[in-house]
Every structure is written in structure tokens, then in C-alpha cells.
Amino acid sequence: MKKPANNLRLPLLGLSALAGSSLLAACASYSGSGLQPGVATMSEVIATMGVPAVHWTNADGSEQLAYPRGPAGTQTFMVFIAPDGLLRQIDPVLDMEHFARIEAGKSDQQSVLRLIGPSVPQWTEYFAARNELVWEWQFCDAWNQLARFDVLFDATTGIVRTSYQRQALMGPNGVAPWCGR
């Protein structure tokens, strides 16, 4: 007796290719890496990256868009649009260089929001006893490990302070998880 031909194999290969291309498209839209500065328009940015979490219009007509990718993601992308409506640049902002720009006693909620974007809502906490609001972000630190960055806003004194810690998460064999970059 002759075995029937395995016609299932070709559709599965097609599905695998479709899934792979969808994954690549999702990665490109995550950071907007396929968008070219000076060429891409605001509508192309939104079509690629989605609706921003926060959108500012500056006095000169330029615009800034915030794309936080948490809680599972480890980055926030700031998109800058020139007054002519073309993409100027896309910056990943959850890193020590940007965190260092937050100045104790000088930075406020609006300046932090414009610098590194909104924190994950479920990681925002108000502590009444200290009259302090805490915003938190997950990011990849310089050692390529998951870490958390906090900004603490003291409503009584107006002092802003920050903290950074690695999570106590342990993966297989007691090894801390890597970010994969």
C-alpha cells in the first residue's frame, strides 16, 4: 500500500515563514528602526510605532512623542519631529546617561516625563506617610541585566531623588536573567 503524500508540510513551512516575518515586522515597529530621519513623516511614525503614550507640541512647532514599551519591555523611545513634520530622531532613553540628567531638587514631574517618559502605571506608588510619589521603570543596565530605576518626588520639600537596583530575579541555575541585547 502506498503512503499518502504529506501535504501538511508545505502549509506549515508557509506558516513558519509568515510567523517569522511578522516577528521581524513587530521588532521594527517596536523601536521604529526602519524609519529614516528627514524622510519619515509623523503619520508614518504613528503607523509604524502606534499611538504615543504622551505627545508634546513645542513653541517652535516641533513635536515630541513618548513610546514606553514596559512593563515587559525594557525601553522607552522618544521620537522628535521637526517643525516641517519630518522625523528628526528616535532616542532610546532608559539608560544611565538619561537618568543622570535628573537633578535632585531641580527636576520636577514634567521634566522627568519629557526626559524618560511615563513609568509603568502599576509600578507608580504614592506613600502617604512620606508624602512621596514614586515612579519606576524596568531597563537593561550597563551589564545587560534587568534592573529597575525609580524617581521619588517628595511633595513636602520638592526634592527629587533617584534609585537604581537590580532585580532579585533568578533564572535557571540561579543565574540572573539577561536582557538579550
C-alpha positions as CSV (number, residue, x, y, z in Angstrom):
1,M,0.0,0.0,0.0
2,K,1.3,3.4,-1.0
3,K,1.6,6.1,1.8
4,P,-0.4,9.3,1.2
5,A,1.7,12.3,0.3
6,N,2.4,14.6,3.2
7,N,0.7,17.8,2.0
8,L,0.8,19.2,5.5
9,R,4.5,20.1,5.3
10,L,4.2,22.9,2.8
11,P,1.5,24.8,4.6
12,L,3.5,24.5,7.9
13,L,6.6,25.9,6.1
14,G,4.4,28.8,4.9
15,L,3.1,29.5,8.4
16,S,6.6,29.4,9.8
17,A,7.8,32.0,7.2
18,L,4.7,34.1,7.9
19,A,5.3,34.0,11.7
20,G,9.0,34.9,11.2
21,S,8.2,37.9,9.0
22,S,5.5,39.0,11.4
23,L,8.0,38.8,14.3
24,L,10.5,40.9,12.3
25,A,7.9,43.5,11.5
26,A,6.9,43.7,15.2
27,C,10.5,44.2,16.2
28,A,10.9,47.0,13.6
29,S,7.8,48.8,14.8
30,Y,8.9,48.4,18.5
31,S,11.8,50.8,18.1
32,G,10.9,52.5,14.8
33,S,14.3,51.3,13.4
34,G,13.0,51.2,9.8
35,L,12.0,54.9,9.9
36,Q,14.5,57.3,8.3
37,P,15.2,60.7,9.8
38,G,14.5,63.6,7.4
39,V,12.3,61.3,5.3
40,A,9.6,59.7,7.5
41,T,6.6,61.8,8.4
42,M,4.6,62.0,11.6
43,S,1.9,59.8,10.1
44,E,4.4,57.1,9.1
45,V,5.9,57.2,12.7
46,I,2.4,56.6,14.1
47,A,1.6,53.9,11.5
48,T,4.8,52.1,12.4
49,M,5.1,52.6,16.2
50,G,1.5,53.1,17.1
51,V,-0.2,55.9,19.1
52,P,2.2,57.5,21.5
53,A,1.6,57.4,25.3
54,V,2.4,61.1,25.5
55,H,2.6,63.8,22.8
56,W,4.0,67.3,23.3
57,T,3.9,70.2,20.8
58,N,6.7,72.8,21.3
59,A,6.5,76.5,20.7
60,D,8.6,76.2,17.5
61,G,6.1,73.7,16.0
62,S,8.3,70.7,16.7
63,E,6.8,67.7,18.5
64,Q,8.0,65.0,20.9
65,L,6.3,61.6,21.2
66,A,6.9,59.1,24.0
67,Y,6.7,55.4,23.4
68,P,7.2,53.4,26.6
69,R,7.5,49.7,25.9
70,G,7.0,48.4,29.5
71,P,6.1,46.5,31.6
72,A,7.5,43.6,29.7
73,G,9.8,45.7,27.5
74,T,12.9,47.5,28.8
75,Q,12.9,50.7,26.8
76,T,11.1,53.9,26.1
77,F,11.7,55.6,22.8
78,M,11.4,59.4,22.4
79,V,10.6,60.5,18.9
80,F,11.4,64.0,17.8
81,I,9.5,65.5,14.8
82,A,10.8,68.7,13.2
83,P,8.5,71.7,12.6
84,D,8.3,70.6,8.9
85,G,6.6,67.4,10.1
86,L,9.6,65.1,9.3
87,L,11.2,62.7,11.7
88,R,14.3,64.3,13.3
89,Q,15.4,61.4,15.5
90,I,14.4,58.4,17.7
91,D,16.2,58.0,21.0
92,P,16.1,55.1,23.4
93,V,16.1,56.9,26.8
94,L,16.1,54.3,29.6
95,D,19.8,54.3,30.3
96,M,22.2,55.8,32.8
97,E,23.1,58.7,30.6
98,H,19.5,59.9,30.6
99,F,18.9,59.0,34.3
100,A,21.9,61.2,35.3
101,R,20.1,64.3,33.8
102,I,17.5,64.1,36.6
103,E,18.7,66.6,39.2
104,A,17.9,66.4,42.9
105,G,15.9,69.5,43.9
106,K,15.7,70.8,40.4
107,S,13.8,68.2,38.3
108,D,10.0,68.0,38.5
109,Q,7.5,65.5,37.2
110,Q,7.1,67.3,33.9
111,S,10.8,67.4,33.2
112,V,11.2,63.7,34.1
113,L,8.3,62.8,31.9
114,R,9.8,64.6,28.9
115,L,13.2,63.1,29.6
116,I,12.4,59.4,30.1
117,G,8.7,59.1,29.5
118,P,6.0,57.7,31.8
119,S,6.6,54.9,34.2
120,V,4.5,51.8,34.1
121,P,1.2,52.6,35.8
122,Q,1.2,49.6,38.1
123,W,4.7,50.5,39.3
124,T,3.6,54.0,40.3
125,E,3.0,54.3,44.0
126,Y,2.1,57.1,46.5
127,F,3.4,56.8,50.0
128,A,1.2,59.0,52.2
129,A,3.4,58.7,55.4
130,R,6.3,60.3,53.4
131,N,4.1,62.4,51.1
132,E,6.1,60.9,48.3
133,L,5.3,59.7,44.8
134,V,7.5,57.0,43.2
135,W,7.7,56.3,39.5
136,E,9.5,53.1,38.4
137,W,10.9,51.8,35.1
138,Q,12.5,48.4,34.1
139,F,15.5,48.7,31.9
140,C,18.7,46.9,30.8
141,D,21.7,48.1,32.7
142,A,25.3,48.5,31.5
143,W,25.9,44.8,32.4
144,N,23.0,43.7,30.2
145,Q,20.9,42.7,33.2
146,L,17.4,43.6,34.1
147,A,17.3,46.5,36.6
148,R,14.8,49.0,38.0
149,F,15.1,52.8,38.1
150,D,13.0,54.8,40.5
151,V,12.3,58.6,40.7
152,L,10.9,59.7,44.0
153,F,9.1,63.0,44.2
154,D,8.8,64.5,47.7
155,A,5.7,66.7,47.8
156,T,6.7,68.3,51.2
157,T,10.2,69.5,50.3
158,G,10.1,69.4,46.5
159,I,13.3,67.3,46.5
160,V,13.6,64.7,43.7
161,R,15.8,61.7,44.3
162,T,16.5,58.6,42.3
163,S,17.5,55.0,43.0
164,Y,18.7,52.1,40.9
165,Q,18.6,48.4,41.7
166,R,19.0,45.1,40.0
167,Q,16.1,42.8,40.5
168,A,16.5,39.8,42.7
169,L,15.1,37.6,39.9
170,M,17.0,34.4,39.3
171,G,16.7,32.3,36.2
172,P,17.7,28.7,35.6
173,N,20.6,27.5,37.8
174,G,20.5,30.7,39.9
175,V,21.7,33.0,37.1
176,A,20.2,36.4,36.8
177,P,18.2,37.0,33.6
178,W,20.0,38.9,30.7
179,C,18.3,41.4,28.6
180,G,19.3,39.7,25.3
181,R,20.9,42.6,23.5
